[in-house]
C-alpha cells in the first residue's frame, strides 16, 4: 500500500464540492473525503491533512469535501486538473447550478506520513508559500457555498465531455469552458461586468474556433459570430423576433467588449438591452449554456433537447408576461386551492397556474428589475405554504421508494424560523437557500440507490409534482432578490 503513496501521485481537493460516492470521469475520478476512500484510492489515509480546509462555520469540511485524482494513480499537472474541474463545473451548470465559485481547488503531492507540522508548499502565481496543515487554515468566501455534485444529473453529459478533454485544445471547447467558468463567478471582487462581457466574448470566439491570425479579407468579428450562431441554431424553429434580438445582443456585446478592451469609458446602461429587459452577461451565459447542452446530449436525445432549447431561447423575450400571469393567479388563490392536503389537488382549478409554472421553471434566466416585488413575495409565500402542507403529508405517509429525508428537514427549517420569530420574508429566504443547496428542484434529488424514476410518482398530484412546486418557489424567490441562486 505504501508504494502507492511514493510514486508521485498527486490529488486535488475541492473543499466545497460534495459527492457522496466515487465517480469516474474519463481518466480521472472524484471521490468523498473519507478515511475509507483514501485507503481504497491512495492506499493510506491522509484525510487529516484536509482539516485545514474549513466551512463557513469554521469547522473542517470533512466528508463534504471531494478529492480529484487520476485513475491510474499517476501525476496530473495543475492545468490538467483545472480542465477537468472546468468540465465538471460545466456539466453541473447544464443541470441548473450556475455559479462557479464553489469549484475552488488546490493540488498537492501526497504526503509521506501524517505529520501535520510538515511544511506544505502552497504555490501562488507569483510566490511559493510554506504553510502547515495544522497552522494555516483555508476559509471560504461568502460565495463559496457547499454544492452537491449529483452524479445522476450529469451522467448523460459525461461521454461527450470525456471526448472533448481528449481532443487537441484547438479542436475542443476546453478553452471556451474555461472562459465561461470564469464569467460564472458570483463574486464581484476580481472582475467588473465589462470584464465578464469581454470574457464571454472570448468564450464564443473559442467555442467557434475563430481563425487566427484574423485575415484582412474576413468580415467583422461581430458579423462572424452572428453567422456562427445562425449556423448553430438555424435548424431550430425560432421566430424573427428572436433573430432580431440575437443580433442586437451580438452587436452590443461586441461594442462593449471593444470599448472596454481598448480603455474607453463604457456607460453602465450599455450592459442591458432595455427593449428586451436582457443583460449582456446573463443572456451571453445562457446562450452559451444552451448551445453546450444541445451539443453534449446523446444523439438519441438530441432532437428533444434541441426542441427544448428552441422554446427556451424564445422565452427570453416573453418572461415578463409569464411572471405577471403567475403573480396574478396566485394573488387570487388560497393555499388550499393549490394543495388542499391529503395528497390531492384541484387540478382543474389550478390548470392555468400549472401551465404558467411550467413555463416559469423552464426559464434559464432571472432578471433583477421586475417592478412588482411585493406581489412576487406574496406569490412566493403562497407556494411556500403549499410546500409546507405537502411536506407534512409526505413525512406522515412515509412513501416507499423515494428519499424524503431532505423533505423532513425542510419542515425543521420552517419550524426553526417560526420559533426564532423570524418574519415571513426571512423564513422564505432561508427555505429557498436550503432547497437550492439540496437541489430539491430536481426530480433526481428524491431518487434512492435502489429505485429511480417511476417511484417518484408518489410525489405527483396530477400534473403538479413536488419538485416543480419547489422549483417554482425558488424561481419566484430569485426574481424577488434579483439574482440566480443555482
Secondary structure by P-SEA (a helix, b strand, c coil): cccccccbbbbbbcccccccbbbbccccccccccaaaaaaacccccccccccccccccccccccbbbbbbcccccccaaaaaaaaaaaaaaaaaacccccccccccccccccccccccccccccccbbbbbbcccbbbbbccccccccccccccccaaaaaaaaaaccccccaaaaaaaaaaaaccccccccaaaaaaaaaaaaaaaaccccccccccccaaaaaaaaaaaacccccccaaaaaaaaaaaaaaaaaaaaaaacccccccccccccccccaaaaaaaaaaaaaaaacccccaaaaaaaaaaaaaaacccaaaaaaaaaaaaaacccccccccccccccccaaaaaaaaaaaaacccccccccaaaaaaaaaaaaaaaaaaaaaaaaaaccccccaaaaaaaaaaaaaaaaacccaaaaaaaaaaaaaaacccccccccccccccccccccccccccaaaaaaaaaaaaaaaaccccc
